[in-house]
Amino acid sequence: MSDTTHLEETLAHLTRQVEELSDVIARQDREIAVLTRRVEMLMNREAERELDQGGTVPLADQKPPHW
């Protein structure tokens, strides 16, 4: 096998790997965006629930007292 053929095969293999990794990263980016929105929604829902139960204004960013 010539050096040129070997380099072309290696380049094709690496190109395919980069494309596959790009697809994985794009999918993970979409999943992270969905999960982030869900966590924000759940935090808002919990804050509203705490407020409805007569608590003070919830401060979700505060660490628990035992930290």
C-alpha positions in Angstrom: 0.0 0.0 0.0 1.4 3.4 -0.9 1.9 6.2 1.6 -0.7 8.2 -0.3 -3.3 5.5 -0.1 -2.6 5.0 3.6 -2.9 8.7 4.3 -6.2 8.8 2.3 -7.6 5.9 4.3 -6.5 7.5 7.6 -8.0 10.8 6.6 -11.3 9.2 5.6 -11.4 7.3 8.9 -10.7 10.4 11.0 -13.2 12.4 9.0 -15.9 9.8 9.7 -15.0 9.8 13.4 -15.2 13.6 13.6 -18.6 13.6 11.9 -19.9 10.9 14.3 -18.6 12.8 17.3 -20.2 16.0 16.0 -23.5 14.2 15.8 -23.1 13.0 19.4 -22.2 16.4 20.7 -25.2 18.0 18.9 -27.6 15.4 20.4 -26.1 15.9 23.9 -26.5 19.7 23.5 -30.2 19.3 22.8 -30.6 16.9 25.7 -28.8 19.2 28.1 -31.0 22.1 26.9 -34.2 20.1 27.6 -32.9 18.9 31.0 -31.9 22.5 32.0 -35.4 23.7 31.1 -37.0 20.9 33.1 -34.8 21.6 36.2 -35.7 25.3 36.0 -39.4 24.4 35.7 -39.2 22.1 38.7 -37.3 24.6 40.8 -39.9 27.3 40.0 -42.7 24.9 40.8 -41.1 23.9 44.1 -40.6 27.6 45.0 -44.2 28.4 44.3 -45.3 25.4 46.4 -43.2 26.5 49.3 -44.6 30.0 49.0 -48.2 28.7 48.9 -47.5 26.8 52.1 -46.9 30.0 53.9 -43.2 30.0 53.8 -41.0 32.9 53.1 -39.8 33.8 49.7 -37.7 30.7 48.7 -34.1 31.3 47.9 -33.1 28.4 45.8 -29.5 29.6 45.4 -28.8 29.3 49.2 -27.0 26.3 50.6 -28.8 24.4 53.3 -27.9 25.5 56.8 -25.8 22.3 57.4 -23.3 23.2 54.7 
